[in-house]
């Protein structure tokens, strides 16, 4: 069970997030703090696995709390919860596990809890790989493991996530070379997919395809052998 602390200076926001967390069977004790100072006191006296921090709290902000946590010998996982994206870069420089935008959606929160669970299971692990993208004149940070597939668009590539898509000035062939070790595989001249997000495969059909989240994408005849080989290498077999 994951014990958490929710810190926000707005009581309705605390109760809403605590309610959503309470519906997740992976969550154990839920502590509440209505200020940064109260959150720090709770962290001194209680043992928690993760903290959900509002960034914009008076006096002691969520970022201030994260800086204190980063100096701990066994820091809890940090998830920022905020109404804007202005602090995303600084948040991930502080090794945040996730960055949730208000109002928090239940399915998005579940993914965040999943990441915390994986982090605990792996004993900490490395900070997530982040990607800088430009959107509407603003710079945004997204996690590479949020990318479900990449679509070629000339000398550009479009990164697709469950929530949005982002155009970056990097050819698909370059991303294929850089991201192979991270679980991405080329399935078509126009597509690079994240194996961890695959939900369905049609390999024996006349038109082979792969479903990534809700998108059904073609597998070309040229790339089909490599896809088969990759899947065969990851197949679980019974012990002899």
Secondary structure, DSSP 8 states (H G I E B T S, - for coil): -EEEEEE-SSHHHHHHHHHHHHT-TTEEEEEEESSHHHHHHHHHHS--SEEEEES--SSS-HHHHHHHHHTSTT--EEEEEES-STTHHHHHHTT-SEEEESS--HHHHHHHHHHHHHHHHTTS-----EEEEEETTEEEEEEGGG--EEEEETTEEEEE-SS-EEEESS-HHHHHHHHGGGTEEEEETTEEEEGGGEEEEE-SSSS-EEEETTEEEE--HHHHHHHHHHHHHH------
